[in-house]
Amino acid sequence: MRSLRLALDELRDAGLYRELRTVESAQGPRVRLDGRDVLLLCSNDYLGLAGDPRLRAAAAEAAERWGAGASASRLISGTMTPHLELERRLAEVKGTEAAVLFGSGYLANTGVISALAGPGEIVVSHARNHASIIDGCRLARAETKVYADLDELAHALEDRRPATVVTDAVFSMDGDVAPLTEIVELARRHGARVVVDEAHATGVIGPEGRGLVHALGLQREVIAIGTLGKALGSYGAFAACDGDTADFLVNRARTFIYSTALPPPSVGAALKALELMDRELVGRLHANARVLREALGAEASDMPIVPLLAGDPEMALARCAEALDRGVFVQAIRPPTVAPGTSRLRAVATAAHTETELREAARSISTCGAVHG
């Protein structure tokens, strides 16, 4: 049996060893990290709601009324009034007939993909999809084909077997947006189903943050996976879809059937976040994204993720440490999260940052050699 200590030593030698950092405060634009106050520039708290007093109050109120936990899966005794209210509200926001809650984005992707794709079928997955999508494809009893561009997708769909196309809406490590209109057109032409992970699009894309699928008017043609734990500041996930698909997932998605339902405090916080997600708040995020991108020399865009390429893992770690010395925490991202040779810092603007904070942070991380590339 291989020594675990030897495996850990190999990770250290390759610059791929991971250690936990402790945030000793509520989430926000500034946090206390391992005993020091820093500007947080790598969170997915896009709308700045995770530490918002209104979400805290909503979570506390839900705990007082409904308890701390659901105590069972949704199909046993875990379905409570707040779950149904949140599913109704999510469907309304996403413009779909229904929504189904899951325990996390990981559980949503693995559960939905493995439920929908069966023997004798294919799953066609983008090369830069999130690990949860990759694992969902592995769990599905279908053959997986990987595509990197629309030509490769078109070629994969020439296969006559029933197909499910899966893509991130926003690729989380690069911040670029999938060509969803073209993907849906190809899928429509070949009779394929489309699943879109909007983890980094919900609360981010569109004037009201309803996501890429809604912005393009494709909500009747795709199944949209979303998370409550990023822009919405809570925890959990959902699939927004038509009624038949929702019923199918309730009956066949193993990560739904065999997981305890979301705790009421998380549901209460998510409902409050949906109430607060409006044009003004999303507009503030977009404005801050443009400030950060301009300060880092990146292409003008409303997308808040800016990759700062370092190349090798050791260089990314060194630049992360230098930025932290200057009071800015922007995490080093290394393989296997990104491809070998593309280690980076992943800078993220949120609606809670000020323009001054973002410009100061950009100067700090540029000083240590981290620039958009």
C-alpha positions in Angstrom: 0.0 0.0 0.0 1.3 3.4 -1.0 2.4 5.6 2.0 0.1 8.6 2.5 3.1 10.5 3.9 5.1 9.9 0.7 2.1 11.1 -1.4 2.0 14.3 0.7 5.7 14.8 0.3 5.3 14.5 -3.5 2.6 17.1 -3.4 4.9 19.5 -1.4 7.8 18.9 -3.8 5.5 19.8 -6.8 4.1 22.9 -5.2 0.7 21.3 -5.0 0.2 20.8 -1.3 -2.8 22.5 0.1 -3.4 24.0 3.5 -6.4 25.6 5.1 -6.5 29.2 5.9 -8.9 30.4 8.7 -11.2 33.4 8.3 -11.8 34.6 11.9 -14.6 37.0 11.0 -17.8 37.2 9.0 -17.3 37.1 5.3 -17.0 40.5 3.6 -14.7 42.8 1.6 -12.3 42.8 4.5 -11.8 39.9 6.9 -9.5 38.7 9.6 -7.4 35.9 8.2 -5.1 33.8 10.4 -4.8 36.7 12.8 -4.4 39.6 10.5 -6.8 42.0 8.8 -6.8 41.8 5.0 -8.7 42.8 1.9 -10.5 39.7 0.6 -10.1 39.5 -3.2 -10.8 35.9 -3.9 -14.3 35.2 -2.5 -17.4 34.1 -4.5 -19.6 36.4 -2.4 -20.3 38.4 -5.5 -23.1 40.5 -4.1 -21.5 40.9 -0.7 -24.5 39.2 1.0 -22.8 36.4 3.0 -22.2 38.6 6.0 -25.1 41.0 5.5 -27.0 41.7 8.7 -30.3 41.2 6.9 -29.3 37.6 5.9 -28.1 36.9 9.4 -31.5 38.1 10.8 -33.4 36.0 8.2 -31.4 32.9 9.1 -32.0 33.5 12.8 -35.7 34.0 12.3 -35.9 30.8 10.2 -34.1 28.9 13.0 -36.4 30.2 15.6 -39.5 29.3 13.7 -38.5 26.1 11.8 -35.5 24.8 13.8 -31.8 24.3 13.1 -32.2 21.3 10.7 -34.6 19.4 8.6 -33.7 16.0 10.1 -34.5 13.8 7.1 -34.4 13.6 3.3 -37.0 15.5 1.3 -38.9 12.2 0.5 -39.1 11.2 4.2 -40.1 14.0 6.5 -37.6 16.7 5.4 -39.7 18.7 3.1 -40.8 21.8 5.0 -42.8 24.9 4.1 -39.6 27.0 3.6 -38.2 24.5 1.0 -41.3 24.8 -1.1 -41.4 28.6 -0.8 -37.7 28.8 -1.9 -38.3 26.4 -4.9 -41.2 28.5 -6.0 -39.3 31.7 -5.7 -36.2 30.3 -7.5 -38.4 29.1 -10.4 -39.9 32.6 -10.6 -36.5 34.3 -10.7 -35.2 31.9 -13.3 -38.3 32.0 -15.4 -39.0 28.2 -15.3 -41.9 26.0 -14.3 -40.2 24.5 -11.3 -37.0 24.3 -9.2 -35.6 21.4 -7.1 -33.3 22.1 -4.2 -30.1 20.2 -3.6 -27.7 20.2 -0.7 -24.8 21.8 -2.6 -23.7 22.6 -6.1 -21.6 19.5 -6.1 -24.6 17.4 -5.2 -26.8 19.1 -7.8 -24.4 18.5 -10.7 -23.5 15.0 -9.8 -27.2 14.2 -9.1 -28.7 15.8 -12.2 -26.2 14.5 -14.7 -26.2 11.0 -13.4 -30.0 10.9 -13.3 -30.5 12.2 -16.9 -27.8 10.3 -18.8 -28.1 6.6 -19.0 -26.8 3.5 -20.7 -26.6 3.7 -24.5 -26.4 7.5 -24.3 -23.6 10.1 -24.3 -22.7 13.1 -22.2 -20.8 15.9 -24.0 -18.9 18.0 -21.5 -16.8 21.1 -21.9 -13.1 20.7 -21.2 -13.1 23.4 -18.6 -16.2 22.3 -16.7 -16.1 22.3 -12.9 -15.0 19.1 -11.1 -18.6 18.4 -9.9 -19.7 18.2 -13.6 -16.8 15.9 -14.4 -17.7 13.7 -11.5 -21.4 13.7 -12.6 -20.3 12.5 -16.0 -18.3 9.7 -14.3 -21.2 8.6 -12.3 -23.6 8.6 -15.2 -24.0 5.3 -17.0 -23.3 7.0 -20.3 -20.2 7.5 -22.4 -18.5 10.9 -21.9 -17.1 13.0 -24.7 -15.2 16.1 -24.0 -15.2 19.2 -26.3 -13.1 22.4 -26.2 -14.9 24.5 -28.9 -18.1 24.5 -31.0 -16.5 22.5 -33.8 -15.7 19.7 -31.4 -19.2 19.9 -29.9 -20.7 19.6 -33.4 -18.5 16.6 -34.2 -19.4 14.9 -30.9 -23.1 15.4 -31.5 -22.9 13.6 -34.9 -23.1 10.4 -32.7 -26.6 9.1 -33.2 -27.0 8.2 -29.5 -29.2 10.3 -27.2 -27.0 13.1 -25.9 -26.8 15.5 -22.9 -24.6 18.6 -23.4 -23.2 20.0 -20.1 -21.4 23.3 -19.7 -20.6 25.9 -17.2 -22.3 29.3 -17.9 -19.2 31.1 -16.6 -15.9 29.2 -16.4 -15.0 29.8 -12.8 -11.2 30.0 -13.2 -11.1 32.2 -16.3 -14.2 34.4 -15.9 -15.3 34.0 -19.5 -18.8 33.1 -20.7 -19.9 30.1 -22.6 -21.3 30.6 -26.1 -24.6 29.3 -24.9 -26.8 30.4 -27.8 -24.6 28.5 -30.2 -24.5 25.5 -27.9 -28.3 25.3 -27.6 -28.6 25.7 -31.4 -26.3 22.7 -32.0 -28.1 20.7 -29.4 -31.5 21.6 -30.8 -30.3 20.5 -34.3 -29.3 17.1 -32.9 -32.1 16.6 -30.4 -29.8 16.8 -27.4 -30.6 18.0 -23.9 -28.6 20.9 -22.4 -27.6 21.3 -18.8 -26.0 24.6 -17.7 -24.2 25.2 -14.4 -24.9 28.8 -13.5 -22.9 28.8 -10.2 -21.0 31.9 -11.3 -23.8 33.4 -13.4 -26.6 33.6 -10.9 -26.4 37.1 -9.3 -23.8 38.1 -11.8 -25.2 38.1 -15.4 -28.1 40.2 -16.5 -29.3 43.5 -15.0 -31.1 41.7 -12.2 -28.7 38.8 -11.8 -31.0 36.2 -13.1 -28.2 34.4 -15.0 -27.0 33.7 -18.5 -29.9 31.4 -19.4 -32.5 34.0 -18.5 -30.5 36.8 -20.2 -30.5 34.9 -23.4 -34.2 33.8 -23.1 -33.2 30.1 -23.1 -34.9 29.0 -19.9 -37.4 26.8 -21.7 -34.6 25.0 -23.6 -32.1 24.1 -20.8 -31.9 22.8 -17.3 -30.1 25.5 -15.2 -28.2 24.5 -12.2 -27.6 27.2 -9.6 -26.0 27.7 -6.2 -27.2 29.5 -3.1 -23.7 29.6 -1.7 -22.0 32.2 -3.9 -23.8 35.4 -5.0 -26.8 34.5 -2.8 -24.6 34.3 0.3 -26.2 31.2 1.8 -25.7 27.4 1.1 -27.3 24.8 -1.1 -28.1 24.6 -4.8 -31.0 24.0 -7.2 -32.0 22.9 -10.6 -34.4 25.2 -12.4 -36.3 23.3 -15.1 -39.8 22.3 -16.5 -42.2 20.4 -14.3 -41.6 17.0 -15.8 -37.9 17.3 -15.3 -38.4 18.4 -11.7 -40.6 15.4 -11.0 -38.0 13.1 -12.7 -35.2 14.5 -10.5 -37.3 14.0 -7.3 -37.7 10.4 -8.3 -34.3 9.6 -9.8 -31.6 12.0 -8.6 -29.8 10.0 -5.9 -28.2 13.0 -4.3 -31.6 14.5 -3.8 -33.3 11.3 -2.6 -30.6 10.2 -0.2 -29.5 13.5 1.3 -30.9 15.4 4.3 -32.9 18.5 3.2 -31.3 21.9 3.5 -31.4 23.4 7.1 -34.1 26.1 7.5 -31.6 28.8 8.4 -29.9 28.4 5.0 -33.3 28.5 3.3 -34.3 31.6 5.1 -31.1 33.4 4.2 -31.4 32.4 0.6 -35.0 33.8 0.4 -33.8 37.1 1.8 -30.9 37.2 -0.7 -33.4 36.8 -3.6 -35.4 39.6 -2.2 -32.3 41.8 -2.0 -30.9 40.9 -5.5 -32.0 43.8 -7.6 -30.7 46.1 -10.4 -29.0 48.4 -8.0 -27.0 45.7 -6.2 -26.1 43.8 -9.4 -25.2 47.1 -11.1 -22.8 47.9 -8.2 -21.1 44.5 -8.8 -20.8 45.2 -12.6 -19.3 48.7 -11.9 -16.8 47.2 -9.5 -15.9 44.5 -11.9 -15.1 47.1 -14.5 -12.9 49.0 -12.0 -10.9 46.0 -11.1 -10.5 44.8 -14.7 -9.3 48.3 -15.8 -6.9 48.5 -12.8 -5.4 45.1 -13.7 -5.2 45.8 -17.4 -7.9 43.2 -18.3 -10.4 43.4 -21.1 -13.4 45.6 -20.2 -16.3 43.5 -19.0 -19.0 43.2 -16.3 -17.5 39.8 -15.3 -15.9 40.0 -11.8 -13.4 37.2 -12.1 -9.9 38.2 -13.4 -7.2 35.4 -13.8 -3.7 36.6 -13.1 -1.5 33.9 -14.7 1.7 32.8 -13.0 2.5 29.7 -14.9 4.0 27.2 -12.4 2.6 26.5 -8.9 5.6 27.8 -7.0 5.3 31.2 -8.7 1.6 31.4 -8.0 2.2 30.6 -4.3 5.0 33.2 -4.1 2.8 35.9 -5.6 -0.1 35.0 -3.3 2.3 35.3 -0.3 3.6 38.7 -1.5 0.1 40.0 -2.0 -0.8 38.8 1.5 2.2 40.7 2.9 0.7 43.8 1.3 -2.6 43.1 3.0 -4.5 41.5 0.0 -5.6 37.9 0.0 -6.0 36.6 -3.5 -5.6 32.8 -3.5 -3.2 30.8 -5.6 -5.0 28.3 -7.9 -3.0 25.3 -9.0 -3.5 22.0 -10.8 -5.7 20.0 -10.8 -8.1 22.9 -10.5 -6.5 24.4 -13.6 -4.4 22.8 -16.3 -0.6 22.3 -15.8 1.3 25.4 -16.7 -1.6 27.7 -16.0 -1.4 28.3 -12.2 -2.7 31.7 -11.3 -4.1 34.1 -8.8 -7.9 34.4 -9.2 -9.0 38.0 -8.3 -12.6 38.7 -7.8 -14.5 41.9 -7.3 -17.7 42.0 -5.3 -20.5 44.5 -4.9 -19.3 45.2 -1.3 -15.8 46.5 -2.3 -15.2 50.2 -2.8 -13.5 51.6 -5.9 -10.6 52.7 -3.7 -10.1 49.2 -2.2 -10.1 47.6 -5.7 -7.6 50.1 -7.1 -5.3 49.7 -4.1 -5.6 45.9 -4.3 -4.7 46.0 -8.0 -1.6 48.1 -7.3 -0.6 45.7 -4.5 -0.9 42.5 -6.6 0.7 44.2 -9.7 3.7 45.2 -7.6 4.3 41.5 -6.8 4.3 40.6 -10.5 0.8 39.3 -10.8 -0.8 40.8 -13.9 -3.6 39.8 -16.2 -2.4 37.6 -19.0 
